[in-house]
Amino acid sequence: MHIVVVGCGTLGSQLAGTLAQGGHSVAVIDPDPLAFQRLRPSFAGKKVEGFGFDLAALAEAGAERADALATVTDDDNTNFVVATLARERFAIPKVVARIIDPIRAEIYQNLGIPVIAPTAWGARRIHELLVGERLLTLLASGNGEVRIVELEVPHRLIGRMVRDVAVPGELMVVCLIRNGQAMVPYMGTVFSDHDLIQVVVSDQAMPRLESLLD
């Protein structure tokens, strides 16, 4: 794959290096020539001095033939403009934008631009570590909107069935571990003492899940 990375800060340089090590063709764009010093000495990709929203810089980086583009500068507006150009002007199939402001991230995502929102994700993760220690996150998808968490069955659910906690579109038990053996439970599966369950839960349903533990 040929991948364009816009922004050669800490994140961009790390991303570019990892992609290049994985055998991909990589071009990095940044207006500051000193930023390229963050790249590993072994980096063999193309370095383009310029702004990511400059059509000439994008063309020099090979945007016309790019399979993917990641715009990870520190400026949300820049990342939005670059992502829009990448999709609409260059028709790049895979485009991801880093958006720091959680409100903007939600807006841009609603406009159809895949975003990574480190501030929102970090806040959720810190909250989980501070007050949600009974929940172990196994996987977070997107920016944490959907997670798979593992927990011991709360005492109040012992003797009740999986269907009693299922909320379509928000919360679903997808795995039950009993005496070291994992199974995919039925809706009629009855919870027993010391069962571990793995639950797919949406962000808005997290308070509901946490209330089961109180």
N, C-alpha and C positions, 0 to 999 in steps of 0.2 A: 504493500500500500504506500501511496505518497500522501504524507500528512503535513499540513501547515500548522505551526504553532505560533500564535500571535502573543507576544509578551515573553521576554526572557528574564523575568524575575526569578525568585526562588522556586515558585511552582512551575513556571514555564520551562526553565532550564532543566529541572528534574524530569519533567514530562518528556521533553525532547530527547534527553539522554536515554531514558528508559525505552522510548520508542525506537531510537536508533540501535540500541543494543539488541532489540527484538528483531532486527533485520529490516525495519521499514525505512523508506526514503523519507527524510525529514527536512523541512525548511523552517527556519525560525525568523520572525520579523520583530524588530525592536528599534525605536528611534535613537537609542543610546548605544553607541558602539562599545562602550565599556561593559554593557550588560552581557555581552557575549563571553566575557571572561568567566561568567558563572558556569558555562558549559564545561563538561569534562574535556580534558586534553585529547581524549580519543574520539571526540565527536567529529564525525565525518560528513555531517549534513551541511546544508546551505545556510549561510547567514545573510539576512537581508536587512540593511539599515533603512528604516523608514517607518511610517505609521501604518497600522494594520488596516485603517480605512482608506488608505491611498491605493487606488486601483493599480497604479504602476508597481507599487511594492508587492501587492498580491499577485500580480501577473509574474513578476520576477521570481516570486516564491513558488510558482507553478500551480496557482489556484485553478487554472483551466483544466488541469489534469488531476487535480487532487481528489483522493477518495474520502478524505476527512479533514476537518479543520477544528482546532480548539483555540478559542480566544480567551486568554487568562491574564489580561492586564489588570492593574489595580483600579481601573476606571470602569464603572458599570455602563456608562453611556457609550464609551468606546467599544466595549464588548458587545453591546446590543447592535450597534451600527455594523460592526464587522460581521457578526453572525447573520444579520439581514443581507448584507452584500454577498456573503458566501453562499447563502441559499438561493437568493433571487437573481443575482448577477452571474455567479459562476456555477450555479446548480450543483454545489458540492453535496453528495449524498448524506454524509454524517457531519453535523455541526453541533458543537457543545460550547456554551458560554459560561464563564465564571461570573456570578452576580453576587456581590457582597451584601447589598441591601435586601433583606428578606421580603419587603413589600414589592420592590421592583422585580425580584425573582419570581414572585407569584404572578405578577402582571405579564412578564415576558413568557413565562411558561404557558399562560393562558393564550398567548399569541402564537403558540406552537413552536417556540424555540426551546430545545432541551437545555436546561441550566443546571449548574452545580452551585448550590448556595451554602458555602462553608459556615457562614454565621448562623444560619438557621439550624443546620445539622449540628454544629458545635454546641449551640444552646440546648438542643434536645438531649444530646449525649451527656453534657455536664449535669443537666437536671436529673437524668436517669442515674448517674453515678452518685449524686447527692442524696436523692430521696427514693430512688427506685431500685435499691440494691437487691430486692427479692426477685427482680426480673433480669434475666440474662439475655441480652440481645445476641442472637445467632447470626442474623442477616438483616441489613437495612437496604431497601431498594429506593431508587431515585434519590431524593434528598432526605430520606427518612420518613416519607409519607406512609410507607408500608414496611412493617418489620415482622420478623419471626422471632418470638421471644420464648424462653423456656422458664418454667416455674414449677414448683411443687404444688400439687392440687390443694387449694385452701380447705381448711376443715369444714367450712360451711357447704362445700360441694360434694363431700364424701357421701355416696349413696345416691347422688343425683346423676343425670345423664348428660351426655355431650350436647344434646339439643337444647338443654336448659341454659347454656351460655352462648350458643351460636346466634350471631346477628348477621344476616346476609349482607355482604358488602362491607362489613366492618370488623367482624371478629369470628374466627373459625379455628377450632382445634384440629390440627392436621396430623399430629403424631402423639401417641401415648406410650410412655415407657414404664413397664411394670416388671419388677424383679429383674431388671437388666435387659428385658426383651422389648423391642420397639414394635409397634403395630400402628396401622392406620385405623382409627376408631370409626365405628358407625355412629349415627345420631343416637342410637339407643344404647351405646356403650355406657356402663355405669362406672363412675369414678370410685377408686378404692384408696385407702390410706397409703401414703407414701408414693402414689403415682406421680410421675413427672409428665408434664404436657408441654407440647410445643404449639404455639398459637400464632396464626397470622392475624395481625391487628393493624388497622389503619390508625393514623395519627389522632383523628378525632375520637376514636374509641378507646384510647389509652386511659382516660379517666375512669371509664367503665371497668376496664380490666383491673386497674389499681384498686378500685373500690371493692372488688372481690377479695382482695388480700387484707383489707382493713377489718 
